[in-house]
């Protein structure tokens, strides 16, 4: 079985690097982007199955990345993971096509479960 390809997008480099290592131990493939711009470039090269996306980043923010990714690659499942989200953000993200919306700090088990659920739901789209 192929590993689920996960892309983590967050401007907190230490946080996202640690998270990447932790999900790789769970047998996911993982790539990392520290900015919205970087995420959009990487997506064009290697489309992930699931993207874990922070909302608040300098430059292109999470909502805009979500908007562009869903437009260009509708099959990519996007899970928002934010430390600063509001109900309004949650509604907007879900209306733009986010699969899930999680608050930091998140338990790694919960995140892994969400990734698997998102991927399963994506498999039905193919």
N, CA, C and O atoms as a Tinker XYZ file with bonds, in Angstrom:
   504  protein
     1  N      0.835000   -1.192000    0.000000    73     2
     2  CA     0.000000    0.000000    0.000000    64     1     3
     3  C      0.880000    1.256000    0.000000    63     2     4     5
     4  O      1.858000    1.340000    0.744000    81     3
     5  N      0.528000    2.205000   -0.823000    73     3     6
     6  CA     1.327000    3.439000   -0.862000    64     5     7
     7  C      1.088000    4.268000    0.383000    63     6     8     9
     8  O     -0.014000    4.300000    0.930000    81     7
     9  N      2.146000    4.938000    0.818000    73     7    10
    10  CA     2.005000    5.835000    1.963000    64     9    11
    11  C      1.183000    7.054000    1.554000    63    10    12    13
    12  O      1.238000    7.503000    0.409000    81    11
    13  N      0.426000    7.576000    2.505000    73    11    14
    14  CA    -0.329000    8.809000    2.273000    64    13    15
    15  C      0.672000    9.965000    2.218000    63    14    16    17
    16  O      1.515000   10.106000    3.103000    81    15
    17  N      0.573000   10.794000    1.169000    73    15    18
    18  CA     1.467000   11.952000    1.034000    64    17    19
    19  C      0.830000   13.154000    1.738000    63    18    20    21
    20  O     -0.247000   13.620000    1.366000    81    19
    21  N      1.522000   13.630000    2.749000    73    19    22
    22  CA     1.025000   14.739000    3.560000    64    21    23
    23  C      1.951000   15.937000    3.391000    63    22    24    25
    24  O      3.171000   15.797000    3.470000    81    23
    25  N      1.376000   17.107000    3.160000    73    23    26
    26  CA     2.178000   18.333000    3.152000    64    25    27
    27  C      1.777000   19.193000    4.346000    63    26    28    29
    28  O      0.596000   19.464000    4.566000    81    27
    29  N      2.780000   19.617000    5.112000    73    27    30
    30  CA     2.546000   20.473000    6.271000    64    29    31
    31  C      2.953000   21.894000    5.916000    63    30    32    33
    32  O      4.063000   22.127000    5.437000    81    31
    33  N      2.056000   22.844000    6.151000    73    31    34
    34  CA     2.336000   24.238000    5.820000    64    33    35
    35  C      2.137000   25.088000    7.070000    63    34    36    37
    36  O      1.018000   25.228000    7.564000    81    35
    37  N      3.226000   25.650000    7.574000    73    35    38
    38  CA     3.168000   26.456000    8.798000    64    37    39
    39  C      4.432000   27.296000    8.865000    63    38    40    41
    40  O      5.518000   26.811000    8.550000    81    39
    41  N      4.299000   28.551000    9.274000    73    39    42
    42  CA     5.482000   29.420000    9.338000    64    41    43
    43  C      6.300000   29.202000   10.617000    63    42    44    45
    44  O      7.389000   29.760000   10.751000    81    43
    45  N      5.789000   28.401000   11.554000    73    43    46
    46  CA     6.577000   28.078000   12.754000    64    45    47
    47  C      7.456000   26.878000   12.415000    63    46    48    49
    48  O      7.028000   25.729000   12.525000    81    47
    49  N      8.687000   27.163000   12.004000    73    47    50
    50  CA     9.550000   26.116000   11.431000    64    49    51
    51  C      9.820000   24.967000   12.392000    63    50    52    53
    52  O      9.790000   23.801000   11.999000    81    51
    53  N     10.083000   25.298000   13.654000    73    51    54
    54  CA    10.389000   24.246000   14.622000    64    53    55
    55  C      9.179000   23.333000   14.814000    63    54    56    57
    56  O      9.305000   22.109000   14.831000    81    55
    57  N      8.012000   23.948000   14.957000    73    55    58
    58  CA     6.771000   23.194000   15.150000    64    57    59
    59  C      6.523000   22.241000   13.980000    63    58    60    61
    60  O      6.248000   21.057000   14.174000    81    59
    61  N      6.624000   22.776000   12.768000    73    59    62
    62  CA     6.258000   21.996000   11.591000    64    61    63
    63  C      7.306000   20.912000   11.297000    63    62    64    65
    64  O      6.960000   19.840000   10.800000    81    63
    65  N      8.566000   21.180000   11.596000    73    63    66
    66  CA     9.618000   20.172000   11.394000    64    65    67
    67  C      9.413000   19.002000   12.355000    63    66    68    69
    68  O      9.519000   17.841000   11.960000    81    67
    69  N      9.122000   19.312000   13.610000    73    67    70
    70  CA     8.856000   18.272000   14.615000    64    69    71
    71  C      7.615000   17.470000   14.225000    63    70    72    73
    72  O      7.608000   16.241000   14.295000    81    71
    73  N      6.575000   18.178000   13.815000    73    71    74
    74  CA     5.333000   17.505000   13.418000    64    73    75
    75  C      5.589000   16.571000   12.238000    63    74    76    77
    76  O      5.066000   15.457000   12.196000    81    75
    77  N      6.387000   17.025000   11.292000    73    75    78
    78  CA     6.725000   16.219000   10.124000    64    77    79
    79  C      7.410000   14.919000   10.540000    63    78    80    81
    80  O      7.072000   13.844000   10.045000    81    79
    81  N      8.378000   15.029000   11.456000    73    79    82
    82  CA     9.080000   13.830000   11.943000    64    81    83
    83  C      8.099000   12.885000   12.626000    63    82    84    85
    84  O      8.166000   11.669000   12.448000    81    83
    85  N      7.199000   13.453000   13.399000    73    83    86
    86  CA     6.256000   12.619000   14.152000    64    85    87
    87  C      5.272000   11.898000   13.235000    63    86    88    89
    88  O      4.917000   10.747000   13.493000    81    87
    89  N      4.832000   12.559000   12.175000    73    87    90
    90  CA     3.884000   11.844000   11.303000    64    89    91
    91  C      4.612000   10.857000   10.384000    63    90    92    93
    92  O      4.022000    9.869000    9.946000    81    91
    93  N      5.890000   11.120000   10.092000    73    91    94
    94  CA     6.648000   10.130000    9.318000    64    93    95
    95  C      6.791000    8.833000   10.103000    63    94    96    97
    96  O      6.788000    7.744000    9.528000    81    95
    97  N      6.916000    8.961000   11.425000    73    95    98
    98  CA     6.984000    7.761000   12.270000    64    97    99
    99  C      5.679000    6.974000   12.210000    63    98   100   101
   100  O      5.658000    5.777000   12.494000    81    99
   101  N      4.596000    7.645000   11.840000    73    99   102
   102  CA     3.291000    6.988000   11.701000    64   101   103
   103  C      3.119000    6.407000   10.303000    63   102   104   105
   104  O      2.031000    5.972000    9.928000    81   103
   105  N      4.199000    6.407000    9.542000    73   103   106
   106  CA     4.182000    5.802000    8.207000    64   105   107
   107  C      3.467000    6.643000    7.156000    63   106   108   109
   108  O      2.862000    6.104000    6.229000    81   107
   109  N      3.538000    7.958000    7.299000    73   107   110
   110  CA     3.067000    8.860000    6.246000    64   109   111
   111  C      4.295000    9.427000    5.543000    63   110   112   113
   112  O      5.353000    9.567000    6.156000    81   111
   113  N      4.159000    9.753000    4.266000    73   111   114
   114  CA     5.181000   10.564000    3.599000    64   113   115
   115  C      4.880000   12.003000    3.946000    63   114   116   117
   116  O      3.714000   12.393000    4.012000    81   115
   117  N      5.906000   12.797000    4.168000    73   115   118
   118  CA     5.634000   14.155000    4.614000    64   117   119
   119  C      6.576000   15.151000    3.961000    63   118   120   121
   120  O      7.786000   14.934000    3.905000    81   119
   121  N      6.012000   16.241000    3.469000    73   119   122
   122  CA     6.826000   17.358000    2.999000    64   121   123
   123  C      6.396000   18.596000    3.785000    63   122   124   125
   124  O      5.317000   18.631000    4.376000    81   123
   125  N      7.260000   19.607000    3.780000    73   123   126
   126  CA     7.049000   20.777000    4.628000    64   125   127
   127  C      7.193000   22.047000    3.801000    63   126   128   129
   128  O      8.063000   22.139000    2.935000    81   127
   129  N      6.333000   23.025000    4.074000    73   127   130
   130  CA     6.493000   24.368000    3.509000    64   129   131
   131  C      6.320000   25.366000    4.651000    63   130   132   133
   132  O      5.470000   25.186000    5.523000    81   131
   133  N      7.144000   26.428000    4.633000    73   131   134
   134  CA     7.101000   27.407000    5.721000    64   133   135
   135  C      6.315000   28.667000    5.362000    63   134   136   137
   136  O      6.084000   29.521000    6.218000    81   135
   137  N      5.903000   28.784000    4.096000    73   135   138
   138  CA     5.108000   29.943000    3.675000    64   137   139
   139  C      4.029000   29.483000    2.694000    63   138   140   141
   140  O      4.113000   28.396000    2.121000    81   139
   141  N      3.026000   30.324000    2.516000    73   139   142
   142  CA     1.992000   30.021000    1.539000    64   141   143
   143  C      2.565000   29.930000    0.136000    63   142   144   145
   144  O      2.190000   29.056000   -0.646000    81   143
   145  N      3.489000   30.851000   -0.178000    73   143   146
   146  CA     4.112000   30.855000   -1.506000    64   145   147
   147  C      4.833000   29.541000   -1.773000    63   146   148   149
   148  O      4.690000   28.936000   -2.835000    81   147
   149  N      5.620000   29.111000   -0.772000    73   147   150
   150  CA     6.380000   27.864000   -0.880000    64   149   151
   151  C      5.421000   26.686000   -1.073000    63   150   152   153
   152  O      5.668000   25.803000   -1.895000    81   151
   153  N      4.346000   26.680000   -0.322000    73   151   154
   154  CA     3.358000   25.590000   -0.409000    64   153   155
   155  C      2.802000   25.490000   -1.827000    63   154   156   157
   156  O      2.680000   24.396000   -2.379000    81   155
   157  N      2.465000   26.640000   -2.411000    73   155   158
   158  CA     1.876000   26.636000   -3.762000    64   157   159
   159  C      2.885000   26.145000   -4.794000    63   158   160   161
   160  O      2.506000   25.472000   -5.753000    81   159
   161  N      4.163000   26.470000   -4.613000    73   159   162
   162  CA     5.201000   25.982000   -5.538000    64   161   163
   163  C      5.360000   24.467000   -5.414000    63   162   164   165
   164  O      5.414000   23.757000   -6.418000    81   163
   165  N      5.433000   23.984000   -4.185000    73   163   166
   166  CA     5.640000   22.547000   -3.953000    64   165   167
   167  C      4.458000   21.748000   -4.489000    63   166   168   169
   168  O      4.646000   20.695000   -5.099000    81   167
   169  N      3.240000   22.243000   -4.265000    73   167   170
   170  CA     2.038000   21.542000   -4.726000    64   169   171
   171  C      2.087000   21.320000   -6.235000    63   170   172   173
   172  O      1.661000   20.274000   -6.726000    81   171
   173  N      2.605000   22.302000   -6.966000    73   171   174
   174  CA     2.691000   22.157000   -8.426000    64   173   175
   175  C      3.634000   21.026000   -8.831000    63   174   176   177
   176  O      3.427000   20.387000   -9.863000    81   175
   177  N      4.678000   20.775000   -8.019000    73   175   178
   178  CA     5.643000   19.703000   -8.309000    64   177   179
   179  C      5.157000   18.349000   -7.830000    63   178   180   181
   180  O      5.230000   17.357000   -8.555000    81   179
   181  N      4.665000   18.317000   -6.617000    73   179   182
   182  CA     4.259000   17.045000   -6.015000    64   181   183
   183  C      2.954000   17.244000   -5.259000    63   182   184   185
   184  O      2.944000   17.722000   -4.124000    81   183
   185  N      1.873000   16.879000   -5.891000    73   183   186
   186  CA     0.544000   17.081000   -5.311000    64   185   187
   187  C      0.357000   16.116000   -4.143000    63   186   188   189
   188  O      0.451000   14.901000   -4.320000    81   187
   189  N      0.093000   16.653000   -2.945000    73   187   190
   190  CA    -0.099000   15.759000   -1.794000    64   189   191
   191  C     -1.512000   15.160000   -1.792000    63   190   192   193
   192  O     -2.399000   15.638000   -2.499000    81   191
   193  N     -1.703000   14.117000   -0.996000    73   191   194
   194  CA    -3.056000   13.598000   -0.779000    64   193   195
   195  C     -3.779000   14.488000    0.217000    63   194   196   197
   196  O     -4.958000   14.805000    0.056000    81   195
   197  N     -3.040000   14.884000    1.259000    73   195   198
   198  CA    -3.608000   15.673000    2.351000    64   197   199
   199  C     -2.655000   16.819000    2.672000    63   198   200   201
   200  O     -1.442000   16.625000    2.751000    81   199
   201  N     -3.213000   18.008000    2.856000    73   199   202
   202  CA    -2.417000   19.170000    3.247000    64   201   203
   203  C     -2.877000   19.621000    4.631000    63   202   204   205
   204  O     -4.071000   19.812000    4.864000    81   203
   205  N     -1.924000   19.789000    5.546000    73   203   206
   206  CA    -2.196000   20.343000    6.870000    64   205   207
   207  C     -1.763000   21.802000    6.799000    63   206   208   209
   208  O     -0.590000   22.094000    6.567000    81   207
   209  N     -2.704000   22.713000    6.997000    73   207   210
   210  CA    -2.468000   24.113000    6.646000    64   209   211
   211  C     -2.760000   25.051000    7.809000    63   210   212   213
   212  O     -3.843000   25.017000    8.393000    81   211
   213  N     -1.779000   25.889000    8.137000    73   211   214
   214  CA    -1.963000   26.934000    9.142000    64   213   215
   215  C     -2.669000   28.119000    8.472000    63   214   216   217
   216  O     -2.493000   28.351000    7.275000    81   215
   217  N     -3.457000   28.860000    9.235000    73   215   218
   218  CA    -4.156000   30.017000    8.651000    64   217   219
   219  C     -3.299000   31.274000    8.653000    63   218   220   221
   220  O     -3.221000   31.983000    7.650000    81   219
   221  N     -2.653000   31.547000    9.790000    73   219   222
   222  CA    -1.953000   32.824000    9.953000    64   221   223
   223  C     -0.491000   32.682000    9.558000    63   222   224   225
   224  O      0.322000   32.140000   10.307000    81   223
   225  N     -0.170000   33.180000    8.364000    73   223   226
   226  CA     1.226000   33.154000    7.902000    64   225   227
   227  C      1.509000   34.469000    7.198000    63   226   228   229
   228  O      0.609000   35.063000    6.605000    81   227
   229  N      2.760000   34.930000    7.259000    73   227   230
   230  CA     3.099000   36.138000    6.498000    64   229   231
   231  C      2.976000   35.857000    5.003000    63   230   232   233
   232  O      3.083000   34.707000    4.577000    81   231
   233  N      2.755000   36.890000    4.215000    73   231   234
   234  CA     2.593000   36.687000    2.770000    64   233   235
   235  C      1.222000   36.101000    2.487000    63   234   236   237
   236  O      0.212000   36.588000    2.995000    81   235
   237  N      1.192000   35.060000    1.680000    73   235   238
   238  CA    -0.087000   34.433000    1.333000    64   237   239
   239  C     -0.562000   33.611000    2.532000    63   238   240   241
   240  O      0.101000   32.659000    2.944000    81   239
   241  N     -1.713000   33.988000    3.083000    73   239   242
   242  CA    -2.250000   33.310000    4.262000    64   241   243
   243  C     -2.925000   31.992000    3.909000    63   242   244   245
   244  O     -3.111000   31.660000    2.738000    81   243
   245  N     -3.283000   31.254000    4.946000    73   243   246
   246  CA    -3.871000   29.932000    4.790000    64   245   247
   247  C     -5.161000   29.896000    3.977000    63   246   248   249
   248  O     -5.356000   28.995000    3.161000    81   247
   249  N     -6.046000   30.878000    4.197000    73   247   250
   250  CA    -7.328000   30.880000    3.459000    64   249   251
   251  C     -7.072000   30.989000    1.954000    63   250   252   253
   252  O     -7.721000   30.318000    1.151000    81   251
   253  N     -6.116000   31.844000    1.589000    73   251   254
   254  CA    -5.814000   32.030000    0.165000    64   253   255
   255  C     -5.165000   30.778000   -0.422000    63   254   256   257
   256  O     -5.465000   30.391000   -1.552000    81   255
   257  N     -4.272000   30.144000    0.351000    73   255   258
   258  CA    -3.668000   28.882000   -0.101000    64   257   259
   259  C     -4.768000   27.841000   -0.301000    63   258   260   261
   260  O     -4.791000   27.141000   -1.313000    81   259
   261  N     -5.674000   27.743000    0.666000    73   259   262
   262  CA    -6.803000   26.807000    0.572000    64   261   263
   263  C     -7.609000   27.060000   -0.697000    63   262   264   265
   264  O     -7.919000   26.134000   -1.446000    81   263
   265  N     -7.943000   28.336000   -0.928000    73   263   266
   266  CA    -8.734000   28.722000   -2.105000    64   265   267
   267  C     -8.043000   28.264000   -3.398000    63   266   268   269
   268  O     -8.665000   27.655000   -4.268000    81   267
   269  N     -6.742000   28.570000   -3.502000    73   267   270
   270  CA    -6.001000   28.259000   -4.740000    64   269   271
   271  C     -5.795000   26.757000   -4.927000    63   270   272   273
   272  O     -5.920000   26.242000   -6.038000    81   271
   273  N     -5.479000   26.057000   -3.834000    73   271   274
   274  CA    -5.239000   24.615000   -3.935000    64   273   275
   275  C     -6.527000   23.897000   -4.338000    63   274   276   277
   276  O     -6.499000   23.011000   -5.193000    81   275
   277  N     -7.645000   24.267000   -3.734000    73   275   278
   278  CA    -8.906000   23.589000   -4.053000    64   277   279
   279  C     -9.336000   23.875000   -5.489000    63   278   280   281
   280  O     -9.982000   23.047000   -6.131000    81   279
   281  N     -8.974000   25.052000   -5.983000    73   279   282
   282  CA    -9.321000   25.402000   -7.367000    64   281   283
   283  C     -8.461000   24.598000   -8.349000    63   282   284   285
   284  O     -8.975000   24.040000   -9.318000    81   283
   285  N     -7.155000   24.546000   -8.091000    73   283   286
   286  CA    -6.222000   23.882000   -9.012000    64   285   287
   287  C     -6.224000   22.359000   -8.845000    63   286   288   289
   288  O     -6.085000   21.617000   -9.817000    81   287
   289  N     -6.384000   21.908000   -7.598000    73   287   290
   290  CA    -6.295000   20.469000   -7.292000    64   289   291
   291  C     -7.457000   20.080000   -6.377000    63   290   292   293
   292  O     -7.261000   19.861000   -5.181000    81   291
   293  N     -8.650000   19.996000   -6.929000    73   291   294
   294  CA    -9.833000   19.764000   -6.068000    64   293   295
   295  C     -9.767000   18.475000   -5.249000    63   294   296   297
   296  O    -10.462000   18.354000   -4.240000    81   295
   297  N     -8.941000   17.508000   -5.668000    73   295   298
   298  CA    -8.886000   16.231000   -4.934000    64   297   299
   299  C     -8.024000   16.290000   -3.669000    63   298   300   301
   300  O     -8.119000   15.408000   -2.815000    81   299
   301  N     -7.183000   17.323000   -3.543000    73   299   302
   302  CA    -6.348000   17.436000   -2.343000    64   301   303
   303  C     -7.245000   17.741000   -1.141000    63   302   304   305
   304  O     -8.047000   18.674000   -1.168000    81   303
   305  N     -7.096000   16.943000   -0.096000    73   303   306
   306  CA    -7.863000   17.170000    1.129000    64   305   307
   307  C     -7.058000   18.099000    2.026000    63   306   308   309
   308  O     -5.887000   17.846000    2.307000    81   307
   309  N     -7.699000   19.184000    2.475000    73   307   310
   310  CA    -6.994000   20.181000    3.283000    64   309   311
   311  C     -7.567000   20.182000    4.695000    63   310   312   313
   312  O     -8.773000   20.328000    4.894000    81   311
   313  N     -6.677000   20.017000    5.669000    73   311   314
   314  CA    -7.070000   20.115000    7.075000    64   313   315
   315  C     -6.417000   21.367000    7.643000    63   314   316   317
   316  O     -5.195000   21.508000    7.612000    81   315
   317  N     -7.231000   22.265000    8.157000    73   315   318
   318  CA    -6.708000   23.483000    8.777000    64   317   319
   319  C     -6.249000   23.135000   10.191000    63   318   320   321
   320  O     -6.974000   22.489000   10.947000    81   319
   321  N     -5.040000   23.570000   10.538000    73   319   322
   322  CA    -4.516000   23.394000   11.897000    64   321   323
   323  C     -4.008000   24.752000   12.343000    63   322   324   325
   324  O     -2.976000   25.226000   11.867000    81   323
   325  N     -4.738000   25.381000   13.264000    73   323   326
   326  CA    -4.398000   26.761000   13.614000    64   325   327
   327  C     -4.416000   26.987000   15.112000    63   326   328   329
   328  O     -5.147000   26.331000   15.854000    81   327
   329  N     -3.603000   27.921000   15.533000    73   327   330
   330  CA    -3.606000   28.315000   16.938000    64   329   331
   331  C     -4.447000   29.555000   17.164000    63   330   332   333
   332  O     -4.674000   29.952000   18.307000    81   331
   333  N     -4.914000   30.172000   16.085000    73   331   334
   334  CA    -5.585000   31.471000   16.214000    64   333   335
   335  C     -6.943000   31.501000   15.537000    63   334   336   337
   336  O     -7.427000   32.576000   15.183000    81   335
   337  N     -7.556000   30.371000   15.353000    73   335   338
   338  CA    -8.802000   30.351000   14.584000    64   337   339
   339  C    -10.003000   30.819000   15.370000    63   338   340   341
   340  O    -10.005000   30.806000   16.601000    81   339
   341  N    -11.029000   31.236000   14.638000    73   339   342
   342  CA   -12.300000   31.636000   15.238000    64   341   343
   343  C    -13.405000   30.811000   14.572000    63   342   344   345
   344  O    -13.155000   30.101000   13.598000    81   343
   345  N    -14.616000   30.907000   15.099000    73   343   346
   346  CA   -15.762000   30.226000   14.469000    64   345   347
   347  C    -15.937000   30.706000   13.032000    63   346   348   349
   348  O    -16.247000   29.929000   12.128000    81   347
   349  N    -15.724000   32.029000   12.844000    73   347   350
   350  CA   -15.869000   32.621000   11.505000    64   349   351
   351  C    -14.848000   31.994000   10.542000    63   350   352   353
   352  O    -15.181000   31.648000    9.408000    81   351
   353  N    -13.599000   31.854000   11.014000    73   351   354
   354  CA   -12.564000   31.225000   10.190000    64   353   355
   355  C    -12.950000   29.791000    9.850000    63   354   356   357
   356  O    -12.792000   29.338000    8.716000    81   355
   357  N    -13.458000   29.091000   10.855000    73   355   358
   358  CA   -13.832000   27.685000   10.658000    64   357   359
   359  C    -14.906000   27.578000    9.575000    63   358   360   361
   360  O    -14.799000   26.760000    8.662000    81   359
   361  N    -15.955000   28.422000    9.689000    73   359   362
   362  CA   -17.035000   28.403000    8.690000    64   361   363
   363  C    -16.500000   28.713000    7.299000    63   362   364   365
   364  O    -16.855000   28.052000    6.323000    81   363
   365  N    -15.636000   29.734000    7.220000    73   363   366
   366  CA   -15.081000   30.129000    5.921000    64   365   367
   367  C    -14.244000   28.997000    5.326000    63   366   368   369
   368  O    -14.385000   28.666000    4.148000    81   367
   369  N    -13.369000   28.405000    6.149000    73   367   370
   370  CA   -12.491000   27.326000    5.673000    64   369   371
   371  C    -13.326000   26.158000    5.155000    63   370   372   373
   372  O    -13.054000   25.625000    4.080000    81   371
   373  N    -14.339000   25.763000    5.918000    73   371   374
   374  CA   -15.162000   24.625000    5.509000    64   373   375
   375  C    -15.955000   24.962000    4.241000    63   374   376   377
   376  O    -16.151000   24.103000    3.381000    81   375
   377  N    -16.407000   26.206000    4.130000    73   375   378
   378  CA   -17.154000   26.588000    2.919000    64   377   379
   379  C    -16.243000   26.630000    1.692000    63   378   380   381
   380  O    -16.712000   26.458000    0.567000    81   379
   381  N    -14.931000   26.860000    1.905000    73   379   382
   382  CA   -13.964000   26.852000    0.796000    64   381   383
   383  C    -13.509000   25.435000    0.449000    63   382   384   385
   384  O    -12.738000   25.236000   -0.490000    81   383
   385  N    -13.992000   24.457000    1.210000    73   383   386
   386  CA   -13.688000   23.074000    0.864000    64   385   387
   387  C    -12.698000   22.368000    1.773000    63   386   388   389
   388  O    -12.234000   21.277000    1.443000    81   387
   389  N    -12.361000   22.973000    2.923000    73   387   390
   390  CA   -11.478000   22.271000    3.863000    64   389   391
   391  C    -12.168000   21.007000    4.353000    63   390   392   393
   392  O    -13.381000   20.999000    4.565000    81   391
   393  N    -11.401000   19.944000    4.532000    73   391   394
   394  CA   -11.955000   18.686000    5.020000    64   393   395
   395  C    -12.194000   18.755000    6.526000    63   394   396   397
   396  O    -13.193000   18.242000    7.031000    81   395
   397  N    -11.259000   19.401000    7.239000    73   395   398
   398  CA   -11.363000   19.466000    8.694000    64   397   399
   399  C    -10.737000   20.735000    9.228000    63   398   400   401
   400  O    -10.046000   21.463000    8.515000    81   399
   401  N    -10.996000   20.983000   10.508000    73   399   402
   402  CA   -10.516000   22.207000   11.137000    64   401   403
   403  C    -10.107000   21.851000   12.560000    63   402   404   405
   404  O    -10.957000   21.517000   13.385000    81   403
   405  N     -8.810000   21.920000   12.852000    73   403   406
   406  CA    -8.292000   21.548000   14.166000    64   405   407
   407  C     -7.589000   22.728000   14.816000    63   406   408   409
   408  O     -7.015000   23.580000   14.137000    81   407
   409  N     -7.643000   22.762000   16.142000    73   407   410
   410  CA    -6.956000   23.804000   16.904000    64   409   411
   411  C     -5.631000   23.266000   17.438000    63   410   412   413
   412  O     -5.546000   22.106000   17.842000    81   411
   413  N     -4.590000   24.116000   17.439000    73   411   414
   414  CA    -3.331000   23.761000   18.105000    64   413   415
   415  C     -3.516000   23.988000   19.598000    63   414   416   417
   416  O     -4.307000   24.854000   19.971000    81   415
   417  N     -2.851000   23.282000   20.445000    73   415   418
   418  CA    -2.029000   22.118000   20.119000    64   417   419
   419  C     -2.931000   20.908000   19.850000    63   418   420   421
   420  O     -3.968000   20.736000   20.490000    81   419
   421  N     -2.519000   20.084000   18.902000    73   419   422
   422  CA    -3.335000   18.923000   18.546000    64   421   423
   423  C     -2.590000   17.659000   18.969000    63   422   424   425
   424  O     -1.364000   17.589000   18.882000    81   423
   425  N     -3.338000   16.675000   19.421000    73   423   426
   426  CA    -2.732000   15.379000   19.735000    64   425   427
   427  C     -2.344000   14.714000   18.420000    63   426   428   429
   428  O     -3.109000   14.748000   17.456000    81   427
   429  N     -1.169000   14.116000   18.377000    73   427   430
   430  CA    -0.698000   13.491000   17.141000    64   429   431
   431  C     -1.636000   12.356000   16.704000    63   430   432   433
   432  O     -1.819000   12.131000   15.508000    81   431
   433  N     -2.224000   11.648000   17.666000    73   431   434
   434  CA    -3.179000   10.580000   17.314000    64   433   435
   435  C     -4.397000   11.143000   16.596000    63   434   436   437
   436  O     -4.879000   10.580000   15.613000    81   435
   437  N     -4.878000   12.261000   17.108000    73   435   438
   438  CA    -6.053000   12.903000   16.503000    64   437   439
   439  C     -5.726000   13.368000   15.089000    63   438   440   441
   440  O     -6.523000   13.188000   14.168000    81   439
   441  N     -4.547000   13.967000   14.921000    73   439   442
   442  CA    -4.131000   14.435000   13.607000    64   441   443
   443  C     -3.997000   13.260000   12.632000    63   442   444   445
   444  O     -4.458000   13.334000   11.493000    81   443
   445  N     -3.367000   12.185000   13.087000    73   443   446
   446  CA    -3.198000   10.994000   12.235000    64   445   447
   447  C     -4.564000   10.439000   11.813000    63   446   448   449
   448  O     -4.755000   10.044000   10.663000    81   447
   449  N     -5.502000   10.417000   12.752000    73   447   450
   450  CA    -6.860000    9.930000   12.459000    64   449   451
   451  C     -7.515000   10.805000   11.379000    63   450   452   453
   452  O     -8.127000   10.298000   10.439000    81   451
   453  N     -7.375000   12.118000   11.535000    73   451   454
   454  CA    -7.949000   13.051000   10.556000    64   453   455
   455  C     -7.330000   12.849000    9.170000    63   454   456   457
   456  O     -8.036000   12.867000    8.162000    81   455
   457  N     -6.013000   12.659000    9.125000    73   455   458
   458  CA    -5.316000   12.449000    7.851000    64   457   459
   459  C     -5.864000   11.197000    7.169000    63   458   460   461
   460  O     -6.154000   11.208000    5.973000    81   459
   461  N     -6.004000   10.117000    7.942000    73   459   462
   462  CA    -6.506000    8.862000    7.382000    64   461   463
   463  C     -7.946000    9.024000    6.890000    63   462   464   465
   464  O     -8.292000    8.557000    5.804000    81   463
   465  N     -8.781000    9.684000    7.691000    73   463   466
   466  CA   -10.182000    9.913000    7.282000    64   465   467
   467  C    -10.266000   10.759000    6.026000    63   466   468   469
   468  O    -11.063000   10.482000    5.129000    81   467
   469  N     -9.429000   11.802000    5.968000    73   467   470
   470  CA    -9.425000   12.684000    4.793000    64   469   471
   471  C     -9.008000   11.886000    3.561000    63   470   472   473
   472  O     -9.605000   12.014000    2.492000    81   471
   473  N     -7.977000   11.065000    3.725000    73   471   474
   474  CA    -7.481000   10.279000    2.605000    64   473   475
   475  C     -8.536000    9.278000    2.133000    63   474   476   477
   476  O     -8.736000    9.101000    0.931000    81   475
   477  N     -9.204000    8.629000    3.077000    73   475   478
   478  CA   -10.273000    7.672000    2.723000    64   477   479
   479  C    -11.379000    8.382000    1.953000    63   478   480   481
   480  O    -11.891000    7.850000    0.969000    81   479
   481  N    -11.744000    9.566000    2.391000    73   479   482
   482  CA   -12.811000   10.298000    1.708000    64   481   483
   483  C    -12.357000   10.690000    0.304000    63   482   484   485
   484  O    -13.167000   10.757000   -0.621000    81   483
   485  N    -11.049000   10.951000    0.149000    73   483   486
   486  CA   -10.494000   11.290000   -1.163000    64   485   487
   487  C    -10.475000   10.105000   -2.097000    63   486   488   489
   488  O    -10.648000   10.256000   -3.306000    81   487
   489  N    -10.265000    8.927000   -1.544000    73   487   490
   490  CA   -10.214000    7.718000   -2.359000    64   489   491
   491  C    -11.556000    7.484000   -3.064000    63   490   492   493
   492  O    -11.613000    6.932000   -4.163000    81   491
   493  N    -12.628000    7.920000   -2.399000    73   491   494
   494  CA   -13.963000    7.779000   -3.008000    64   493   495
   495  C    -14.131000    8.702000   -4.213000    63   494   496   497
   496  O    -14.909000    8.413000   -5.122000    81   495
   497  N    -13.391000    9.818000   -4.214000    73   495   498
   498  CA   -13.516000   10.792000   -5.321000    64   497   499
   499  C    -12.843000   10.310000   -6.595000    63   498   500   501
   500  O    -13.195000   10.756000   -7.687000    81   499
   501  N    -11.870000    9.397000   -6.468000    73   499   502
   502  CA   -11.050000    9.034000   -7.633000    64   501   503
   503  C    -11.792000    8.148000   -8.620000    63   502   504
   504  O    -11.232000    7.763000   -9.646000    81   503
